Amino acid sequence: MNNEVEAGQVNYTGKKIKVLHLIKSLGRGGAEKLIPETALVHDQNKFNFHCLYFYHQENNIIDELENAGIQVHLIPSGNLGLFFQVQRVRNFIIEHQFDIIHAHLPWAGIMARSVGNTLKIPIVYTEHNTWERYNKLSYWGNRISFKRQDVAIAVSNEVALSMRLNSIWDPYQRGGRMNLKVIQNGVNTEMFVRMSDVRCPMPELSIPKDAKIIGIVAVFRDQKRLWLWVEVAVRILEECPEAHFLLVGDGEWRERIEEQIKKSGKEAHFHLVGVQKEVIPYLSIMDIYMSSSEFEGLPIAMLEAMSCEVPVVATRAGGIGEVIQHGVQGYLTEIEDWAKMASYAVELIRNPVLQNQMAKAARDRVIKDFSMKRMVGELEEVYLSVNRFKRGLGE
């Protein structure tokens, strides 16, 4: 149940390490979805998880958090209003006796460090994107306060490089304890498994059974450049008129994308299904996962698609280039050479043997190097490390 913090809360006893996930909102982005997905794999005999957020929106993941055993709390606030909530958050942390704060994305990171000025509680911060992509207020608030934490986690090597370059001139604080660690995003490969013959139960899509389906799961926002995605799709149709295109998600760009599709005259080949809580059936009917992003951290939806045996055609944005080996699990283009994605997709459509090889290689790649078990194991090492340091200080 989603309660504001004034409501009566359960106080836990025992020796479990109490971790508070701090995040601005609980939309259906990759950073948000990782909180319940990691909790399901964590050893909850050792850890107890709560999540505090500030901005409420309709399409949220609160039920997924609660189903993962996470208690969810709300302090209503917008971005600038967070500066007036520091004392309230501080009191909340004291009341619940949390052992660790784990903040995600700049605004929650700034809040965690502000609270950390007055509470000697370990702060772990996960950065999900490169700093250059944040607006100026988020960027400078993040940078000025950045070293006032214990561990900064980057979800990809490119994100880590961005953090190092942008904080290089800032002095270390808190006794020089802050360190930077790369923990690449992972996916639960036992959950994300391709379903067999799922097209029949989805007649509402009106996709011919023998059609090749190219898809994406995304929030419809600027960084995804979905207008280019649609343009590439139209070029693919010129060579492969049997192709269909599936877009799972929603966002501010939806109306403009729908208008672009309508003007193309190819509406029958495009299927926008909105936000879906269960994406595995949709991933399971895709033959290719296509991403036209300008920038990324390390996209969870792409890893989930790969786990469901979907090869990838994408721009080399952010951590995507750290996952996809060109010509093995799919194909990559440079960010500004996005138009080349069309020819790569056509090649896979016309060569089913190659498509099948890349599909198997995609899942193998995720199992080997990007599993949720690996990610959670590294996170637990961080939690145990900062918690031991706290005890060493006599907290």
C-alpha positions, -999 to 999 in steps of 0.1 A, spaced: 0 0 0 13 35 -9 12 56 23 25 90 31 50 89 59 26 103 86 8 70 85 18 44 112 47 23 101 60 -11 111 94 -10 129 115 -40 122 137 -57 148 165 -82 144 198 -80 125 186 -75 89 203 -46 72 176 -20 65 181 -3 31 161 27 20 159 32 -17 155 69 -24 142 80 -58 122 110 -71 94 91 -88 82 56 -95 74 57 -132 82 28 -155 118 38 -164 148 14 -162 162 29 -130 128 26 -112 122 -10 -124 156 -22 -111 145 -16 -75 119 -44 -73 138 -66 -97 169 -66 -76 149 -70 -44 134 -103 -58 169 -117 -61 184 -102 -29 188 -125 2 159 -110 22 170 -130 52 198 -105 54 182 -73 40 150 -54 45 140 -29 18 120 3 19 115 28 -9 107 66 -4 97 87 -34 84 122 -39 65 127 -72 34 105 -78 22 96 -113 -4 73 -126 17 48 -145 38 36 -116 54 5 -103 42 6 -67 25 -28 -69 57 -43 -83 77 -29 -54 52 -43 -28 51 -77 -45 89 -77 -42 86 -72 -4 94 -35 -4 75 -11 18 67 20 -2 64 55 13 56 89 -3 65 125 7 48 146 -20 71 171 -36 83 185 -69 120 191 -78 126 224 -61 103 215 -32 127 188 -22 150 214 -7 122 220 19 118 183 27 153 175 40 143 177 77 112 156 71 133 129 53 159 131 81 132 125 107 118 96 86 152 79 85 158 83 122 123 70 130 129 38 109 165 34 119 178 27 84 213 14 80 219 25 44 205 50 20 206 39 -17 197 69 -39 190 68 -76 194 97 -101 205 133 -94 175 147 -73 174 118 -49 212 118 -47 212 155 -38 186 148 -11 205 118 3 237 139 6 218 168 22 205 143 48 240 129 52 253 163 63 235 157 96 233 119 99 263 96 98 245 70 77 262 53 47 251 67 13 252 46 -18 243 64 -51 236 48 -85 241 70 -116 220 57 -145 231 82 -172 260 103 -183 262 137 -166 263 157 -199 227 147 -205 212 163 -174 198 198 -173 219 225 -157 202 225 -124 204 187 -120 240 187 -133 253 213 -109 234 201 -79 247 167 -85 283 178 -91 285 202 -61 273 176 -36 287 145 -53 316 136 -31 294 136 1 286 99 -2 304 66 4 300 47 -28 290 59 -63 278 32 -86 279 36 -124 257 13 -145 282 13 -174 319 22 -180 308 52 -201 287 65 -172 317 59 -149 340 79 -172 314 108 -173 313 108 -135 351 109 -132 356 137 -158 329 159 -143 339 156 -107 377 157 -112 381 192 -98 359 188 -68 376 180 -35 369 147 -17 348 150 15 337 127 43 373 117 50 380 107 15 358 76 18 339 80 -14 348 55 -41 335 48 -76 324 13 -86 310 0 -119 281 -24 -115 266 -30 -149 228 -35 -150 215 -70 -151 183 -89 -159 167 -119 -143 174 -145 -170 152 -171 -152 122 -148 -155 129 -133 -190 126 -164 -212 111 -164 -246 76 -178 -247 66 -201 -275 38 -194 -299 23 -163 -282 10 -146 -314 -23 -165 -313 -33 -151 -279 -27 -116 -291 -51 -112 -321 -58 -76 -311 -24 -67 -328 -36 -78 -362 -2 -90 -371 1 -118 -397 15 -150 -382 44 -151 -406 53 -114 -403 87 -103 -390 83 -81 -360 107 -53 -351 101 -37 -317 112 -16 -288 101 -11 -251 107 25 -241 95 57 -225 86 80 -254 110 108 -246 136 128 -265 166 106 -258 150 76 -276 146 96 -308 116 76 -318 109 99 -348 141 84 -363 130 49 -352 98 54 -373 118 68 -402 141 37 -402 110 15 -400 95 31 -431 128 25 -450 128 -12 -439 92 -15 -453 105 -4 -487 127 -35 -488 106 -58 -466 69 -50 -469 60 -79 -447 76 -64 -417 56 -50 -387 67 -27 -359 58 -29 -323 62 0 -298 56 -8 -261 54 22 -239 41 58 -237 53 93 -230 53 129 -242 63 120 -278 34 96 -284 10 120 -303 38 132 -325 49 97 -333 13 87 -341 10 116 -365 43 107 -382 31 71 -387 -2 84 -401 16 106 -426 37 77 -437 7 59 -450 19 27 -433 -3 27 -402 -13 -9 -407 23 -19 -400 27 -1 -367 13 -12 -334 15 11 -303 3 -9 -273 10 16 -245 25 8 -211 25 -29 -203 32 -44 -169 40 -77 -185 64 -72 -213 76 -108 -218 47 -117 -243 56 -87 -264 93 -94 -263 86 -130 -273 70 -120 -306 99 -97 -316 124 -109 -342 146 -78 -338 149 -52 -310 157 -18 -325 170 12 -306 177 47 -320 188 64 -288 210 94 -287 222 85 -252 218 58 -226 231 44 -194 226 7 -199 191 0 -211 173 -26 -191 146 -32 -217 173 -42 -243 188 -67 -218 154 -81 -212 148 -85 -249 182 -102 -253 173 -126 -225 142 -135 -245 164 -143 -275 159 -111 -295 190 -98 -315 196 -61 -314 200 -34 -340 209 -2 -323 230 30 -322 261 27 -301 247 49 -273 261 47 -238 264 12 -224 248 -4 -255 283 -7 -270 295 -25 -239 269 -52 -243 264 -58 -281 294 -72 -300 289 -60 -335 280 -90 -358 275 -114 -328 244 -104 -308 233 -79 -334 245 -48 -352 256 -14 -341 258 20 -358 273 52 -347 248 76 -331 246 99 -361 247 70 -386 213 58 -374 200 53 -410 223 23 -414 200 4 -390 176 -1 -418 201 -22 -439 211 -42 -409 175 -50 -400 168 -60 -436 198 -84 -436 184 -101 -405 149 -104 -419 162 -119 -451 186 -143 -434 167 -163 -408 197 -186 -400 218 -156 -391 189 -141 -371 185 -173 -351 223 -175 -344 223 -139 -331 191 -146 -310 209 -175 -292 240 -154 -289 220 -125 -273 207 -147 -245 241 -164 -240 257 -129 -236 232 -118 -209 234 -151 -190 272 -149 -190 278 -112 -182 246 -94 -174 226 -116 -151 206 -102 -122 224 -127 -99 258 -111 -108 245 -76 -103 228 -83 -70 259 -101 -57 280 -70 -64 253 -48 -48 253 -69 -16 291 -66 -14 287 -28 -14 259 -29 12 279 -52 35 310 -31 30 295 2 39 275 -13 68 308 -28 83 324 7 79 294 22 98 298 -3 127 335 5 127 327 41 134 307 30 164 273 40 150 
